[in-house]
């Protein structure tokens, strides 16, 4: 499952230097393979690639006028099983919906090709990344029109449903995707320390768990992993366990499970620079993971829930909590106009989304826990300090107490804050 990322990420990468990979990839080899695949006479490949968080990205200009995007995953995060599933799901979206996603021209998840590295060839989506234009350039009329278009696109994902939470695997025999275990790579964790490696070789450390037939089972498994990794954070685990049992809506605990854009931030939304009309969505790495409905396609775009990640949220230069709440209210209404039932999931989806982020991100979890405590209890800070210790010392969270969980559900606020 893809890691949680900031809506306004740094341009620096958490990965080791890309330099060895850049030096090993020959642009002439890219050009030759692109031409052979496209059947064109020639093409020009830019010499200096763009460096994303996990990929090198080259732009190839074909003699026929088309532009192709050539992507190479960094060896530290490359998982051929997940890469193939992601690209096959992207083809499925292109084939069965009108969501503006890149066309997958070709790919190879192995190193057994003329370039020497796993690659994908995608179509280019013209336009500019939404990025900070959302805050600095767009007025409310353009924002609302864009949110309408985004909602209409994302809700097309409702046609794809699955029986379990896990990672999809491409079944070559039946030419379809099937749900398998979650495949997790510690290299996706920003806190991960990379071992010393030579050249471009990084040992794979993929682990598997699941698949899971309920949200509850999935969250308990995730919490167990965090307790093992951070055994001294007793009060953190206790609060997260309490929230995990109380906050997710029991109506959505079991199948169906759904898809979502795996990195739904403004850098991956492409707009027309003149009109701010939606042009497309890019960076679908991780789309082959299936999700609970409350963290699926009906969720809010991440840039309008910034205030629910207090450590990453910088209010002086970002929108105020009141402005973000207003954007959420508008997006909720946009979803309701398309599908009133799905709007019930959208309304408070930022809350379980924040919970999931806190469970998986040691970097930001303390701020989110404070936010969730305020959402549930509006607590007194001094009393909360005593409660932290009591929860941790009691070790109660190894068991689930139905009465306590039910009491928390009864006081759960229904308003969007």
TORBAZA-786356 format. One record per residue (C-alpha): x, y, z. Coordinates in nm, 2 decimals. Last residue first. Example, Ala and Ser with C-alpha at 12.3 -4.5 7.8 and 13.67 -1.06 7.14 Angstrom:
2
<atom <1.37; -0.11; 0.71>> <atom <1.23; -0.45; 0.78>> 
//
This chain:
417
<atom <-1.51; 2.04; 1.15>> <atom <-1.77; 1.84; 0.96>> <atom <-2.06; 1.77; 1.20>> <atom <-2.15; 1.41; 1.31>> <atom <-1.95; 1.42; 1.64>> <atom <-1.88; 1.09; 1.79>> <atom <-2.03; 1.08; 2.14>> <atom <-2.23; 0.76; 2.08>> <atom <-1.94; 0.59; 1.90>> <atom <-1.72; 0.65; 2.20>> <atom <-1.97; 0.49; 2.43>> <atom <-1.99; 0.19; 2.19>> <atom <-1.61; 0.15; 2.20>> <atom <-1.61; 0.16; 2.58>> <atom <-1.89; -0.10; 2.61>> <atom <-1.74; -0.33; 2.35>> <atom <-1.40; -0.35; 2.52>> <atom <-1.14; -0.46; 2.28>> <atom <-0.84; -0.64; 2.42>> <atom <-0.47; -0.57; 2.37>> <atom <-0.57; -0.21; 2.42>> <atom <-0.59; -0.25; 2.80>> <atom <-0.22; -0.22; 2.85>> <atom <-0.32; -0.03; 3.16>> <atom <0.00; 0.17; 3.17>> <atom <-0.06; 0.32; 2.83>> <atom <-0.42; 0.42; 2.89>> <atom <-0.35; 0.55; 3.23>> <atom <-0.05; 0.75; 3.11>> <atom <-0.23; 0.92; 2.83>> <atom <-0.53; 0.98; 3.06>> <atom <-0.32; 1.19; 3.30>> <atom <-0.20; 1.41; 3.01>> <atom <-0.56; 1.43; 2.89>> <atom <-0.67; 1.58; 3.22>> <atom <-0.41; 1.85; 3.18>> <atom <-0.50; 1.92; 2.82>> <atom <-0.88; 1.95; 2.88>> <atom <-1.05; 1.75; 2.61>> <atom <-1.27; 1.86; 2.31>> <atom <-1.38; 1.49; 2.32>> <atom <-1.40; 1.33; 1.98>> <atom <-1.28; 1.59; 1.74>> <atom <-1.03; 1.73; 2.00>> <atom <-0.89; 1.38; 2.05>> <atom <-0.87; 1.33; 1.67>> <atom <-0.67; 1.65; 1.63>> <atom <-0.44; 1.56; 1.92>> <atom <-0.39; 1.21; 1.76>> <atom <-0.32; 1.39; 1.43>> <atom <-0.04; 1.59; 1.58>> <atom <0.12; 1.29; 1.74>> <atom <0.09; 1.08; 1.42>> <atom <0.29; 1.30; 1.19>> <atom <0.64; 1.14; 1.17>> <atom <0.53; 0.80; 1.29>> <atom <0.32; 0.77; 0.98>> <atom <0.11; 0.45; 0.93>> <atom <-0.14; 0.47; 1.21>> <atom <-0.16; 0.85; 1.20>> <atom <-0.23; 0.84; 0.83>> <atom <-0.51; 0.59; 0.88>> <atom <-0.66; 0.81; 1.15>> <atom <-0.65; 1.11; 0.92>> <atom <-0.83; 0.92; 0.65>> <atom <-1.08; 0.80; 0.91>> <atom <-1.16; 1.17; 0.98>> <atom <-1.12; 1.31; 0.63>> <atom <-1.41; 1.08; 0.52>> <atom <-1.66; 1.28; 0.72>> <atom <-1.89; 1.38; 0.44>> <atom <-1.75; 1.16; 0.17>> <atom <-1.92; 0.84; 0.29>> <atom <-2.26; 1.00; 0.31>> <atom <-2.19; 1.16; -0.03>> <atom <-2.17; 0.81; -0.18>> <atom <-2.54; 0.76; -0.11>> <atom <-2.63; 1.10; -0.27>> <atom <-2.46; 1.01; -0.60>> <atom <-2.38; 1.28; -0.85>> <atom <-2.53; 1.58; -0.68>> <atom <-2.41; 1.45; -0.35>> <atom <-2.05; 1.43; -0.48>> <atom <-2.06; 1.80; -0.57>> <atom <-2.23; 1.88; -0.23>> <atom <-1.94; 1.71; -0.05>> <atom <-1.69; 1.90; -0.26>> <atom <-1.86; 2.23; -0.16>> <atom <-1.86; 2.14; 0.21>> <atom <-1.50; 2.03; 0.19>> <atom <-1.40; 2.36; 0.03>> <atom <-1.58; 2.54; 0.31>> <atom <-1.39; 2.34; 0.57>> <atom <-1.07; 2.43; 0.40>> <atom <-1.16; 2.80; 0.41>> <atom <-1.25; 2.78; 0.78>> <atom <-0.93; 2.59; 0.86>> <atom <-0.73; 2.88; 0.70>> <atom <-0.56; 2.83; 0.36>> <atom <-0.19; 2.79; 0.36>> <atom <0.10; 3.03; 0.42>> <atom <0.03; 3.12; 0.78>> <atom <-0.15; 2.79; 0.84>> <atom <0.14; 2.56; 0.78>> <atom <0.00; 2.21; 0.80>> <atom <0.25; 1.93; 0.82>> <atom <0.24; 1.88; 1.19>> <atom <-0.13; 1.95; 1.21>> <atom <-0.24; 1.69; 0.96>> <atom <-0.62; 1.75; 0.97>> <atom <-0.57; 2.11; 0.86>> <atom <-0.46; 2.00; 0.52>> <atom <-0.79; 1.84; 0.44>> <atom <-0.86; 2.05; 0.12>> <atom <-0.53; 1.96; -0.03>> <atom <-0.59; 1.59; 0.01>> <atom <-0.88; 1.57; -0.23>> <atom <-1.18; 1.45; -0.03>> <atom <-1.26; 1.08; -0.01>> <atom <-1.51; 0.91; -0.24>> <atom <-1.24; 0.72; -0.43>> <atom <-1.14; 0.52; -0.12>> <atom <-1.05; 0.59; 0.25>> <atom <-1.41; 0.56; 0.38>> <atom <-1.48; 0.28; 0.13>> <atom <-1.20; 0.07; 0.27>> <atom <-0.91; 0.03; 0.02>> <atom <-0.78; -0.18; -0.26>> <atom <-0.42; -0.13; -0.37>> <atom <-0.36; -0.14; -0.75>> <atom <-0.35; 0.24; -0.77>> <atom <0.00; 0.23; -0.60>> <atom <0.18; 0.43; -0.86>> <atom <-0.09; 0.64; -1.03>> <atom <0.13; 0.94; -1.09>> <atom <-0.09; 1.16; -1.32>> <atom <-0.44; 1.29; -1.33>> <atom <-0.59; 1.47; -1.62>> <atom <-0.69; 1.79; -1.80>> <atom <-0.92; 1.96; -1.55>> <atom <-1.02; 2.31; -1.65>> <atom <-0.81; 2.59; -1.49>> <atom <-0.89; 2.81; -1.79>> <atom <-0.55; 2.95; -1.89>> <atom <-0.31; 2.70; -1.74>> <atom <-0.53; 2.40; -1.84>> <atom <-0.51; 2.16; -1.54>> <atom <-0.31; 1.86; -1.44>> <atom <-0.38; 1.71; -1.09>> <atom <-0.08; 1.51; -0.96>> <atom <0.10; 1.80; -0.79>> <atom <-0.24; 1.89; -0.63>> <atom <-0.24; 1.58; -0.41>> <atom <-0.44; 1.25; -0.45>> <atom <-0.15; 1.01; -0.42>> <atom <-0.30; 0.67; -0.45>> <atom <-0.60; 0.78; -0.66>> <atom <-0.87; 0.55; -0.53>> <atom <-0.99; 0.19; -0.56>> <atom <-1.26; 0.01; -0.37>> <atom <-1.36; -0.24; -0.11>> <atom <-1.71; -0.41; -0.11>> <atom <-1.68; -0.57; 0.14>> <atom <-1.69; -0.53; 0.51>> <atom <-1.65; -0.25; 0.77>> <atom <-1.86; 0.01; 0.57>> <atom <-2.17; 0.01; 0.79>> <atom <-1.94; 0.00; 1.10>> <atom <-1.83; 0.35; 1.03>> <atom <-1.46; 0.39; 1.12>> <atom <-1.42; 0.61; 1.43>> <atom <-1.47; 0.38; 1.73>> <atom <-1.24; 0.07; 1.70>> <atom <-0.95; 0.26; 1.52>> <atom <-0.99; 0.55; 1.77>> <atom <-0.93; 0.33; 2.07>> <atom <-0.64; 0.15; 1.90>> <atom <-0.49; 0.48; 1.80>> <atom <-0.52; 0.61; 2.16>> <atom <-0.35; 0.30; 2.31>> <atom <-0.08; 0.28; 2.05>> <atom <0.02; 0.64; 2.11>> <atom <0.01; 0.59; 2.49>> <atom <0.24; 0.29; 2.46>> <atom <0.50; 0.44; 2.23>> <atom <0.79; 0.23; 2.36>> <atom <0.73; -0.06; 2.12>> <atom <0.77; 0.14; 1.80>> <atom <0.82; -0.12; 1.52>> <atom <0.63; -0.40; 1.69>> <atom <0.35; -0.17; 1.81>> <atom <0.34; -0.03; 1.45>> <atom <0.29; -0.38; 1.30>> <atom <0.02; -0.46; 1.56>> <atom <-0.16; -0.13; 1.47>> <atom <-0.16; -0.23; 1.10>> <atom <-0.30; -0.57; 1.18>> <atom <-0.57; -0.42; 1.40>> <atom <-0.66; -0.17; 1.12>> <atom <-0.69; -0.45; 0.86>> <atom <-0.90; -0.67; 1.08>> <atom <-1.14; -0.38; 1.16>> <atom <-1.16; -0.28; 0.79>> <atom <-1.29; -0.62; 0.71>> <atom <-1.20; -0.92; 0.48>> <atom <-0.83; -0.86; 0.49>> <atom <-0.56; -0.98; 0.24>> <atom <-0.35; -0.99; 0.45>> <atom <0.02; -0.93; 0.51>> <atom <0.32; -0.93; 0.28>> <atom <0.68; -0.81; 0.31>> <atom <0.90; -0.66; 0.04>> <atom <1.26; -0.61; 0.13>> <atom <1.43; -0.60; -0.21>> <atom <1.80; -0.55; -0.21>> <atom <1.92; -0.23; -0.38>> <atom <2.14; -0.25; -0.68>> <atom <2.20; 0.08; -0.87>> <atom <2.58; 0.11; -0.83>> <atom <2.68; -0.03; -0.49>> <atom <2.47; -0.04; -0.18>> <atom <2.50; 0.09; 0.17>> <atom <2.18; 0.02; 0.36>> <atom <1.90; 0.27; 0.34>> <atom <1.76; 0.43; 0.65>> <atom <1.38; 0.44; 0.65>> <atom <1.22; 0.75; 0.82>> <atom <1.05; 0.86; 0.50>> <atom <0.88; 0.51; 0.48>> <atom <0.86; 0.40; 0.12>> <atom <1.18; 0.20; 0.16>> <atom <1.00; -0.02; 0.41>> <atom <0.82; -0.19; 0.12>> <atom <0.48; -0.34; 0.17>> <atom <0.29; -0.59; -0.04>> <atom <-0.07; -0.62; 0.08>> <atom <-0.18; -0.98; 0.02>> <atom <-0.36; -1.07; -0.30>> <atom <-0.67; -0.95; -0.48>> <atom <-0.71; -1.06; -0.84>> <atom <-0.64; -0.86; -1.16>> <atom <-0.74; -0.99; -1.50>> <atom <-0.59; -1.15; -1.82>> <atom <-0.71; -1.50; -1.72>> <atom <-0.36; -1.66; -1.76>> <atom <-0.16; -1.34; -1.69>> <atom <-0.32; -1.28; -1.36>> <atom <-0.21; -0.93; -1.26>> <atom <-0.20; -0.90; -0.88>> <atom <-0.41; -0.65; -0.68>> <atom <-0.29; -0.55; -0.34>> <atom <-0.50; -0.60; -0.04>> <atom <-0.83; -0.52; 0.13>> <atom <-1.09; -0.78; 0.03>> <atom <-1.39; -0.86; -0.18>> <atom <-1.34; -0.60; -0.46>> <atom <-1.53; -0.33; -0.63>> <atom <-1.48; -0.14; -0.95>> <atom <-1.78; 0.06; -1.08>> <atom <-1.73; 0.32; -0.81>> <atom <-1.42; 0.44; -0.98>> <atom <-1.64; 0.67; -1.19>> <atom <-1.68; 0.87; -0.87>> <atom <-1.33; 1.01; -0.92>> <atom <-1.40; 1.18; -1.25>> <atom <-1.72; 1.35; -1.16>> <atom <-1.57; 1.46; -0.83>> <atom <-1.27; 1.61; -1.00>> <atom <-1.48; 1.79; -1.25>> <atom <-1.70; 1.95; -0.98>> <atom <-1.39; 2.03; -0.78>> <atom <-1.25; 2.21; -1.09>> <atom <-1.57; 2.42; -1.13>> <atom <-1.57; 2.51; -0.76>> <atom <-1.20; 2.62; -0.77>> <atom <-1.26; 2.82; -1.09>> <atom <-1.55; 3.01; -0.92>> <atom <-1.36; 3.04; -0.59>> <atom <-1.07; 3.22; -0.75>> <atom <-0.76; 3.03; -0.87>> <atom <-0.41; 3.19; -0.86>> <atom <-0.24; 3.16; -0.52>> <atom <-0.41; 2.89; -0.33>> <atom <-0.50; 2.64; -0.60>> <atom <-0.21; 2.76; -0.80>> <atom <0.00; 2.60; -0.53>> <atom <0.01; 2.27; -0.72>> <atom <-0.24; 2.24; -1.00>> <atom <0.02; 2.08; -1.22>> <atom <0.04; 2.23; -1.57>> <atom <-0.11; 2.13; -1.90>> <atom <-0.07; 1.86; -2.16>> <atom <-0.11; 1.49; -2.05>> <atom <0.18; 1.29; -2.20>> <atom <0.12; 0.93; -2.30>> <atom <0.30; 0.66; -2.10>> <atom <0.60; 0.44; -2.16>> <atom <0.70; 0.23; -1.86>> <atom <1.04; 0.11; -1.75>> <atom <1.23; -0.17; -1.57>> <atom <1.60; -0.13; -1.64>> <atom <1.87; -0.25; -1.89>> <atom <1.77; -0.01; -2.17>> <atom <1.77; -0.29; -2.43>> <atom <1.55; -0.51; -2.22>> <atom <1.58; -0.78; -1.95>> <atom <1.57; -0.55; -1.65>> <atom <1.22; -0.66; -1.56>> <atom <0.89; -0.48; -1.52>> <atom <0.87; -0.40; -1.89>> <atom <0.62; -0.15; -2.02>> <atom <0.43; -0.03; -2.32>> <atom <0.19; 0.24; -2.45>> <atom <0.01; 0.29; -2.12>> <atom <-0.24; 0.58; -2.19>> <atom <-0.23; 0.85; -1.92>> <atom <-0.54; 0.91; -1.72>> <atom <-0.84; 1.14; -1.79>> <atom <-1.12; 0.95; -1.63>> <atom <-1.36; 0.85; -1.91>> <atom <-1.40; 0.50; -1.77>> <atom <-1.37; 0.14; -1.89>> <atom <-1.06; 0.14; -2.12>> <atom <-0.85; 0.41; -1.95>> <atom <-0.94; 0.28; -1.61>> <atom <-0.85; -0.08; -1.72>> <atom <-0.52; 0.04; -1.87>> <atom <-0.44; 0.21; -1.53>> <atom <-0.53; -0.12; -1.36>> <atom <-0.28; -0.30; -1.59>> <atom <-0.01; -0.04; -1.51>> <atom <-0.06; -0.07; -1.13>> <atom <-0.06; -0.45; -1.15>> <atom <0.26; -0.46; -1.35>> <atom <0.43; -0.22; -1.10>> <atom <0.30; -0.41; -0.80>> <atom <0.45; -0.75; -0.91>> <atom <0.77; -0.59; -1.04>> <atom <0.84; -0.42; -0.71>> <atom <1.08; -0.13; -0.75>> <atom <1.12; 0.08; -0.43>> <atom <1.50; 0.07; -0.39>> <atom <1.56; 0.01; -0.76>> <atom <1.42; 0.36; -0.84>> <atom <1.13; 0.33; -1.08>> <atom <1.20; 0.44; -1.44>> <atom <0.94; 0.64; -1.63>> <atom <0.93; 0.74; -1.99>> <atom <0.67; 1.00; -2.09>> <atom <0.57; 1.01; -2.45>> <atom <0.52; 1.32; -2.66>> <atom <0.35; 1.30; -3.00>> <atom <0.47; 1.51; -3.30>> <atom <0.52; 1.24; -3.56>> <atom <0.90; 1.28; -3.50>> <atom <0.85; 1.17; -3.14>> <atom <0.94; 1.39; -2.85>> <atom <1.05; 1.18; -2.55>> <atom <1.02; 1.32; -2.19>> <atom <1.22; 1.15; -1.92>> <atom <1.10; 1.07; -1.57>> <atom <1.31; 0.91; -1.29>> <atom <1.09; 0.76; -1.03>> <atom <1.04; 0.74; -0.65>> <atom <1.00; 1.09; -0.52>> <atom <1.02; 1.24; -0.86>> <atom <1.34; 1.34; -1.04>> <atom <1.30; 1.50; -1.38>> <atom <1.54; 1.38; -1.64>> <atom <1.83; 1.57; -1.80>> <atom <1.91; 1.46; -2.15>> <atom <1.57; 1.51; -2.30>> <atom <1.48; 1.23; -2.55>> <atom <1.44; 1.31; -2.92>> <atom <1.26; 1.08; -3.15>> <atom <1.31; 0.92; -3.49>> <atom <1.13; 0.74; -3.77>> <atom <0.83; 0.63; -3.57>> <atom <0.70; 0.28; -3.52>> <atom <0.59; 0.36; -3.16>> <atom <0.76; 0.06; -3.00>> <atom <1.07; 0.07; -3.21>> <atom <1.10; 0.44; -3.18>> <atom <1.06; 0.43; -2.81>> <atom <1.32; 0.16; -2.79>> <atom <1.57; 0.35; -2.99>> <atom <1.51; 0.67; -2.80>> <atom <1.55; 0.51; -2.46>> <atom <1.88; 0.34; -2.57>> <atom <2.00; 0.68; -2.70>> <atom <1.91; 0.83; -2.36>> <atom <2.15; 0.59; -2.19>> <atom <2.06; 0.49; -1.83>> <atom <2.35; 0.40; -1.61>> <atom <2.45; 0.76; -1.53>> <atom <2.10; 0.84; -1.43>> <atom <2.08; 0.53; -1.21>> <atom <2.40; 0.61; -1.04>> <atom <2.29; 0.97; -0.98>> <atom <1.95; 0.89; -0.83>> <atom <2.09; 0.96; -0.48>> <atom <1.94; 0.75; -0.21>> <atom <1.56; 0.79; -0.17>> <atom <1.38; 1.04; 0.06>> <atom <1.36; 1.28; -0.24>> <atom <1.39; 1.66; -0.24>> <atom <1.12; 1.86; -0.41>> <atom <0.93; 1.89; -0.09>> <atom <0.57; 1.78; -0.09>> <atom <0.26; 2.00; -0.08>> <atom <-0.02; 1.75; -0.04>> <atom <0.21; 1.55; 0.20>> <atom <0.24; 1.18; 0.14>> <atom <0.09; 0.87; 0.30>> <atom <0.26; 0.55; 0.19>> <atom <0.13; 0.34; -0.09>> <atom <0.00; 0.00; 0.00>> 
//
